[in-house]
Amino acid sequence: MAASFFLYAASGMLAPPWGVAVLLLVWLVLLLVCFAWWTPHPQRLPWVGLLSVVLWFAALNAGGAFLGWTA
């Protein structure tokens, strides 16, 4: 999750400010899921981190394709 934070925070190069805010909100929700699963389901945490990178990639590609986000 720490590594994917930098992807989300640097999205301002492609996404508008409201898009970055939504992306950071999604990242925060995924981080809270990690906190909740820390003890009961530790084996799921790497998958949440991987999901965060995949969601970031999909969101920026969808934003570029459908909303016209460009660098």
Backbone as numpy.savetxt, mean C-alpha at the origin, in Angstrom:
# Nx Ny Nz CAx CAy CAz Cx Cy Cz
6.25 -4.58 5.87 5.42 -3.40 5.87 6.30 -2.15 5.87
7.42 -2.21 6.54 8.30 -1.05 6.56 8.86 -0.78 5.17
9.20 -1.82 4.46 9.74 -1.64 3.11 8.67 -1.10 2.16
7.45 -1.55 2.31 6.40 -1.07 1.40 5.96 0.35 1.74
6.21 0.82 2.96 5.85 2.20 3.30 6.50 3.20 2.36
7.76 2.95 2.00 8.46 3.88 1.13 7.83 3.93 -0.25
7.31 2.81 -0.72 6.59 2.81 -2.00 5.35 3.68 -1.91
4.59 3.49 -0.85 3.35 4.25 -0.67 3.64 5.74 -0.49
4.65 6.07 0.29 4.96 7.47 0.58 5.51 8.20 -0.65
6.20 7.49 -1.52 6.78 8.11 -2.71 5.82 8.08 -3.90
4.60 7.68 -3.69 3.63 7.61 -4.78 3.22 8.98 -5.28
3.58 10.02 -4.59 3.25 11.36 -5.02 3.89 11.75 -6.34
4.86 10.97 -6.78 5.47 11.25 -8.08 4.53 10.87 -9.21
3.58 9.97 -8.95 2.64 9.53 -9.98 1.19 9.86 -9.63
0.86 9.81 -8.38 -0.53 9.97 -7.96 -0.78 11.38 -7.43
-2.01 11.85 -7.55 -2.35 13.15 -6.95 -2.37 13.05 -5.43
-2.41 14.17 -4.73 -2.39 14.14 -3.27 -3.51 13.30 -2.65
-4.71 13.36 -3.21 -5.80 12.56 -2.64 -5.53 11.08 -2.86
-4.87 10.72 -3.97 -4.53 9.32 -4.21 -3.49 8.81 -3.23
-2.52 9.66 -2.93 -1.49 9.29 -1.95 -2.13 9.12 -0.58
-3.07 9.99 -0.23 -3.75 9.88 1.06 -4.52 8.57 1.16
-5.20 8.19 0.09 -5.94 6.92 0.09 -4.97 5.74 0.19
-3.87 5.80 -0.56 -2.88 4.73 -0.50 -2.29 4.59 0.90
-1.97 5.71 1.53 -1.41 5.65 2.89 -2.44 5.14 3.89
-3.70 5.44 3.66 -4.75 4.90 4.53 -4.85 3.38 4.38
-4.74 2.89 3.14 -4.73 1.45 2.91 -3.53 0.81 3.60
-2.36 1.45 3.48 -1.17 0.92 4.14 -1.35 0.87 5.64
-1.95 1.91 6.22 -2.19 1.95 7.66 -3.12 0.83 8.10
-4.15 0.55 7.33 -5.07 -0.55 7.65 -4.31 -1.88 7.62
-3.47 -2.08 6.61 -2.69 -3.31 6.55 -1.71 -3.42 7.72
-1.15 -2.30 8.14 -0.26 -2.31 9.31 -1.02 -2.69 10.58
-2.23 -2.17 10.72 -3.04 -2.53 11.88 -3.42 -4.00 11.86
-3.64 -4.56 10.68 -3.88 -6.00 10.56 -2.65 -6.77 11.04
-1.48 -6.29 10.67 -0.24 -6.94 11.13 -0.12 -6.89 12.65
-0.46 -5.74 13.23 -0.42 -5.64 14.69 -1.39 -6.61 15.34
-2.57 -6.75 14.77 -3.59 -7.63 15.35 -3.19 -9.10 15.22
-2.49 -9.44 14.14 -2.11 -10.83 13.90 -0.72 -11.18 14.43
-0.05 -10.25 15.10 1.33 -10.47 15.52 1.48 -11.74 16.35
0.65 -11.93 17.35 0.77 -13.11 18.21 -0.10 -14.28 17.74
-1.37 -14.07 17.39 -2.18 -15.24 17.05 -1.84 -15.88 15.70
-1.38 -15.10 14.72 -1.11 -15.65 13.38 0.18 -15.08 12.80
1.32 -15.34 13.40 2.56 -14.73 12.90 2.97 -15.22 11.51
2.51 -16.40 11.12 2.89 -16.93 9.81 2.20 -16.18 8.66
1.18 -15.39 8.95 0.48 -14.63 7.92 1.12 -13.27 7.63
1.98 -12.81 8.51 2.53 -11.46 8.38 3.34 -11.24 7.10
4.18 -12.17 6.67 4.89 -11.93 5.40 3.93 -11.81 4.21
2.82 -12.52 4.26 1.85 -12.45 3.18 1.15 -11.10 3.15
0.94 -10.51 4.31 0.34 -9.17 4.35 1.32 -8.16 3.75
2.59 -8.30 4.06 3.60 -7.43 3.47 3.66 -7.57 1.96
3.60 -8.79 1.47 3.59 -9.03 0.04 2.31 -8.47 -0.59
1.20 -8.64 0.08 -0.07 -8.09 -0.40 0.00 -6.57 -0.51
0.69 -5.93 0.42 0.78 -4.46 0.38 1.53 -4.00 -0.86
2.58 -4.71 -1.25 3.32 -4.34 -2.45 2.48 -4.59 -3.70
1.77 -5.71 -3.74 0.92 -6.02 -4.89 -0.21 -5.00 -5.01
-0.82 -4.63 -3.89 -1.89 -3.63 -3.93 -1.37 -2.27 -4.40
-0.19 -1.88 -3.95 0.40 -0.62 -4.40 0.61 -0.64 -5.90
1.20 -1.72 -6.41 1.46 -1.83 -7.84 0.16 -1.79 -8.63
-0.84 -2.53 -8.19 -2.13 -2.56 -8.88 -2.82 -1.19 -8.83
-2.76 -0.52 -7.68 -3.42 0.78 -7.54 -2.77 1.83 -8.45
-1.46 1.85 -8.53 -0.81 2.84 -9.38 -1.03 2.53 -10.86
-1.04 1.28 -11.23 -1.33 0.94 -12.62 -2.78 1.25 -12.98
-3.70 0.96 -12.09 -5.11 1.28 -12.34 -5.32 2.79 -12.39
-4.66 3.51 -11.50 -4.76 4.97 -11.53 -4.21 5.56 -12.81
-3.14 4.99 -13.31 -2.58 5.46 -14.58 -3.46 5.12 -15.76
-4.07 3.94 -15.72 -4.90 3.50 -16.85 -6.26 4.18 -16.86
-6.90 4.30 -15.70 -8.29 4.77 -15.67 -8.44 6.21 -15.21
-7.49 6.72 -14.46 -7.62 8.08 -13.93 -6.63 9.07 -14.52
-5.74 8.56 -15.37 -4.79 9.44 -16.04 -3.64 9.93 -15.18
-3.28 9.17 -14.16 -2.13 9.57 -13.34 -0.86 9.40 -14.17
-0.10 10.45 -14.27 1.17 10.38 -15.00 2.27 11.07 -14.22
3.49 10.75 -14.58 4.64 11.36 -13.91 4.91 12.73 -14.48
